[in-house]
């Protein structure tokens, strides 16, 4: 009887987390193996740019990541600026190993932040950890936040803001308010708009490199076009040589988002609004809710707002009770008017034999 050769049982493949318990170095994903000796900072910047992350998103990510990377575990030295920038991808993967406790220490240090800020930090860290090929710990979850509806101004508040903007000593104030209310443009898009991007004949503008580095078409009302045409001579007197920006400040340089927010703070104060209630984004919300109240569908609003997904637009369906009442009563009033029109006696048309259908065989 032949003896069968005994096979040595092969060990089961272990999960990455199990491997990192025994290996000195975490294994990098294939896409990073050949880059493991390069400085992490420039490589990660390129990754964010490849994903079309906006400048603001990139700044937010790096701001949040710095505290995480500089968090010290036991017996570690302080990470200086030069070392922070020159850590290789392999060294960074070892430093960010989820099982060494650094993530937990960092998460505890930011636990007193507002839920929205905390979640932004968590999102940045999770993206970074996954880029390194590491597994995000299941116990580190986003903070729960209440359902927040878009903040908007009431009709009375909006009327007051428009009035104080028209009386403002800042020549660009009224135009900026009109642009945001009539187009729903983001403050970064307004500031980034060049004069050559505007098509006055078509009453539109091409927004280049908007949020997510996406281009989109913005439509203007007749009022917006008139305000823009009135602004051009003022701009020519203020603008610095070679400046392409449509909107410039008093020094002739491109208007910046911070400058727009300072303008909103001044207008809000003049309009007797609570501090912080008037922002560029609030005017954008007013644009969207106004479209919804006038019967625009979600897909149209999504395209006009430049939202990547309709889920973002759907939040505007959660309108206030007061707005709901106004829309209801307006619709009922229109219905009653239509009913009155139908109740009016119609003149009887006398048909000739050639047009009558009666008696036709």
Buried (B, 14 or more C-beta within 10 A) or exposed (E): EEEEEEEEEEEEEEEEBEEBEEEEEBBBEEEBEEBBEEBBBEBBBEBBEEEEBBEEBBEBBBEBBEEBBEBEEEEEEEBEEEEEEEBBBBBBBBBBBBBBEBBBBBBEEBEEEEEEBBBBBBBBBBBBBEBBBBBBBEEBEEEEEEEEBBEBBEEEBBEBBBBBBEEBEBBBBBBBBBBBBBBBBBBBBBBBBBBEBBEEEEBBBBBBBBBEEEEBEBBBEEEBBEBBEEBEEEBEEBBEEEBEBBBBBEEBBBBBBEBBBEBBBBBBEBBEBEEEBBBBBBBBBBBBBBBBBEEBEBEEBBBBBBBEEEEEBEBBEEBEEEBEEBBEEEEEEEEEEEEEEEEEEEEEEEEEEEEEEEEEE
